[in-house]
């Protein structure tokens, strides 16, 4: 019999044991795995040209089938990272093409595992890549910041376990069996994202409250709790929201897969740049080599923690791309991406921290920039913005060569005090934001209504922007404010800020609370599919949120399959979108839904 998912609120579960959770400090450095800071490039009028390429540092572990003691090395990283939710360790585990036997790669925080072939099937592990929740009492809702990419797995039991929450992408994977998205014991779970993957058997979410799957192929899908969204997925269940809660689009309007590291026939590292697809469906690698181009590592400045922002900008000005190896990078000025087609690729959750209120990354109004695979952690001095995709007023047409922002995550607080007025601003037209989690922390250190103040999560000013897999949580005002025309979002997951002290603190003029997702009053064309917002006002449970979504009432602004949920009755919604939709019901954690707006 299929397991019936629990009905308890996933955020209640997650916060109930908050004190035990933790803000664990990093475990003692793992012998032989700590990376040393790199020297900054010399300053002066004449700067010596920076070299491209080089080694990837000691926090990138590269294996081949003949490497001894692989399991022991995987276990050592996991012991350090399993519960280090706000620790400083960062690791990438890379497997050269070939066949591996008897491995169980358990992934903790800030750990990425990936194959180094052009196709996932080039690198086969007869074994498992496992995420479970033993460290947190069987509760998977804080299994953040880890990833698996570009591998084929033959699971030992026939089914691989991937029990994750936000910021845990599963890309370019081939599971020759089934995939279980719940922790052992079927405890709470709050994920998740799959793209460009093939699962031959059944995907079983069990207790997962929401999930987004894009451009993939699956054998079957077992169940849904609140919000399961599919676009371009062969084998996806039919459209049936809200019962079962499946939102299914036959294709994804535009997609371009994330850049990835691989080795060529000579064993040298290169970075593959997948081509853009329109009306995409299924995996990119099903017929062998995917479409796209590649760059040798010599075209990248291989950055190590300790390098200055000035050096990173010098590398970019020389025409190099950036490969950020695992670690933490402090910035005293923005990384300026001014050249078309620049790639900034992080490994192992490389983390950027703006120390003095600067913006971490700024992108010019140019074609084809690719930002991927890194975390931005707000610093203690308020940054007006953390990521800017295009300058204010950007207006060029980038439809042929859009900028992509993929697996780029933002955190305000949690690891320490952090502040930012707006996390992500998108000004460039045609930008694709493909899987992001933008999080004002609700637990950890440096957390409080004003302590980690962050008014806006995402502000979109550019026209024709597409978001696929948008997770934005806990901001003091609007989590998403969309001002550009013809914007589209496929899948949105949100929780309103838990820690609002009272009704007055969230009052938005005459409106009770700021919507999770606000479409600007002057917008005449916008569309969204599979959007959910949850409230859990645990400081003042009497707070009332008028609606989760706000939008102009015009024919060109359309929503499909919306829901709001009060988690355990800690706060309530009066409506779903504008004045449409029933209120949430007392302490019952049951969604209120709207299938179509207007």
C-alpha positions, 0 to 999 in steps of 0.5 A: 500500500502506498504510504499516506503522507502526514497532514501535519504542517511542514513548517510546524515540524521544522521549527518545533525542534529548532533549538536542537537543529542547529546552528552548528559550527563547522566541525573540525577541519577534515584532515587533508581537505582544508583549502588555503587562501589564494593570494590576491593579484598585485595592485598597481597601474600595470597588472600582470596578466592572470593565468587561466586554468590550474588545479581545482584546490583540495576541496575538490575531490576527483575520483576515477574507478582505480582510486583507492578508498573512495568510500572512506573519503566520501564518509569522511566528508559526510561526517564533517558536513552532515549537520554543519548547516551553517558551517564553513566547509564546502566540497565538490566530489567529482567522478571521472567517466567509468563504472564504480561499484559498491558506493553509498555517497551520503551528502551533507551540507554544501556538498556537490557530487557530479560525474565528469562525462558529457552524458550521465551514462558515461559515469555509472555508480552501482550504488547510491547517492543518498540524502536522509535526515538522521541528523535531524530526527527524521525531519528532512525539511532542513536538508538544504544546500547540496546537489547531484549532477551528471551521474547514472545510478544503479541503486542497491535496493532498486530505489535511491533516496533523495530526501531534500528541502530547498536549494538541493538540485538534482540535474542530469541524473539517470536513475536506473530504478526508482527515486524516493524523495522522503526520509526514512520513516516518511517524516516531513519533507520540503523540496525540491527540484529535478531537471534534465533527468531520467528516472526509469522507475517510479518517483515517490514523493510521499511526504514532500509538500511540493516539487518541480520537475522540468524537461525530464523523463520518468517512469511514473509518479506516485502521489502529491501533497500540495503542489506538484508541478511538471513542465516538459516531462515525459511520463508526468501525470496528467493535469488535475489540480487541485485533486491530485495537486498536479500542474502539468505543462507539456513543454517548457517555453524556453530553457538552457541547461546549467553549464557543467564541468567535464573531461575530454578524451585526453582527460583535460577539464572543460566546461560544457555550455548547453544550447538554448531550447524552446518548447523543450521536452525530455532530457538533452542527452538522450541521443548522446552528446548534448547540443551546445559548445564547450570551453577549455579550463584555460578560458577560466580563472580558477578562483580560490578562497581568499582571492580579492574582488579586484582580482576576480574583476581583473580576470573578467576584464582580461576576457576570462570566465570565472570558476569559483572553487569551493569555499567562502569569498569575501567581497569589498566591491561587486563582481562586475560581469560586463562581457557578453557570454561570460560564465561564472560557475561555482563548485561545491556551493562556493559562497560570496559574502559582501562585507561592506554593503556592496552588491555581490554581482552586477551584470551589464546589459549584454547577451548570454551571461551564465551564472550558476552554482553559487551561494550569496550570503548577505553581510552584516552591513545592509546591501541595497541589492545582492544580485543585479541582472542588468542595470536600471533601465536595461532595454536590449533584446536578449531573446536569442541569447538570454542570461541564465541564473541557475542554482544561484542561492541567496541567504540573509541571516542564519550563518550570522547577522545579514541584511539586504533591502532586495536580494535579486533584481532582474532588469535585463530582458529575457532573463531565465531564472532557473531554480533559485532559493532566496531565503531570509533565514527563520532560524540560525544566528542573526535572526529577528524581524529587524536583525536580518531585515530584508524587505524584498526577495525578488524584484523583476523590472525587465520584460519577458523574464521567465522563472522556472522553479522559484523558491522565495521565503520570509521577506519583510515585505513582498517576497516577489514583486514583478514589474516587467511585462510578459513575465512567466513563472512556472512553480513558486514556493513561498512561506511568509515571514514567521517572525512578524511581531504583530499585525501592524508590522506587516500592514501594507497601507489599507491591505493586511500584509504584503502579498507573497507574489505581487504583479505590478499595477501597470502590468498588462501581460503576465502568467504563472502556473503552480504557485503556493504561499504558506503562512506560519505567524508563530510570534503572533498567531492572530495575524491575518494576511489578506491574500497570497497573490496580488495582480491587476484584474486585466485579461492578459494577467493569468494564473493557473493553480494557486494555493495558500495554506495556514500551517496549523492555524498560525495566522490566516489568509482571507483570500488566495489572489486579490479578493478571490478564493476562500479563506484558510480554515482554522487550525486545519492545514488544508490549502485554499485553491484557485484553479484559474485567475481571472 
